[in-house]
Amino acid sequence: MRLRDLLDESVVKVGLESVDKEECFEELIDLLVRAGRLAERGHALEAITVREATATTGIGRGCAVPHGKHPSIKTLTVALGTSQDGIEFDAVDGKPVHLVVLILANPDDPGPHVRTLAEVVRLFKLPGFYNTMVAAHSARELLDAIDAAE
């Protein structure tokens, strides 16, 4: 599963305006709605919020992977954003998040969801990947960086 195949410029945002994770969820879900990838904003927000209540998806080292499942989500859906200022995410290391990949899936089809989570974590662990991503000035630069890493 390639992350790049799930993204285009309409669901990637450089310069997230959010200051906390709740605002971040809304900002990225709104991107997906505007791009026509989600029909039901409320269900997507509920799925992410319910999952986040179990444990933070701020995995540390400036990265977060909020994810959730809901029957209204017909196919695996992903959005990506970066923040120069950082987002308060209750991350495991207590530091602000600068790189966020939001993943939504249908609960009856867990395979793509799990493979995408694994790919995101693999990319986050690549030397220099995080720095390249947060230094990007455009959605195109982010997408090109993901493509090169994959």
Buried (B, 14 or more C-beta within 10 A) or exposed (E): BEBBEBBEEBBBBBEBEBBEBBBBBBBBBBBBBEBEBBEBBEBBBBBBBEBBEEEBBBBBBBBBBBBBBBEBBEEBBBBBBBBEEBBBBBBEEEBBBBBBBBBBBBEEEEEBBEBBBEBBEEBBEEEEBBEBBBEBEEBEBBBBBBEEBB
